């Protein structure tokens, strides 16, 4: 399994777990995989503080899950 397949499998598995925590991790992984038009990795952080970045990923996960 190459890296791209592993990432897709990991995200799918996390979404199937269907918890706020697993969805938060899936969002974090998805953001870490973003690349520019030349295929170079974009270091996307939603905050300079990594714990705040995780919290914002959790907010995205919560929204995607339809939670208030």
N, C-alpha and C positions, 0 to 999 in steps of 0.2 A: 504494500500500500504506500503510495507516494504521499508527500506532505499535504498536497491539496485534498486528496481523498480522505486523509486522516482528519483534517480540519472539518470537512463536510460531515464526516461520520460523527465526530465529537459534538459538533453543534446539533446535529439531528438527535443524538442520544440525550443531550442536555435538555432539549426542548421536549422530548418524550417523557423525561422525568417529571416535567410539569410542576416545578416548584419555583417560587420567586428567586431563590438562590441559584438554581440551575439555569434559569432564563437569564439572570444577571451575568453568569459566567459565559453563556452563549453570546450575549451582546458584547462582552469584553473581547472574546475571541474574534468575533466578526469584525469589530473595529480594528483589532490588531492586524487583520489580514488585508486591509485596504491598501491599494496600490495606485500610483499615478498612471497617466497614459503610457508611460514608458516601462511600466511594470516594476517601478521602484517602490519599496515600502514607504507608506506615509505613517509617521508616528503620530497617530491621532489620540490625543488626550483631551478629555472634556474638562480638565482642570490641571493646574500645575501641581497640585497636591494629589498624590495617587489615591489616597483614601476618598477624596472628593470625587475623583474620576470613577471609582467603583460605585459610589453612591449615585452618581448621575446615570451610570449604566443600569443600576437598580431601578431608577425612576423610569428609564426607557422600558425595561422589562415589565414593570408594573403597568405601564400604559399599554404595551402590547398584549398583556394578559387581561386587559379590561378591568383592572382593579382601580379603586378610588384611593 
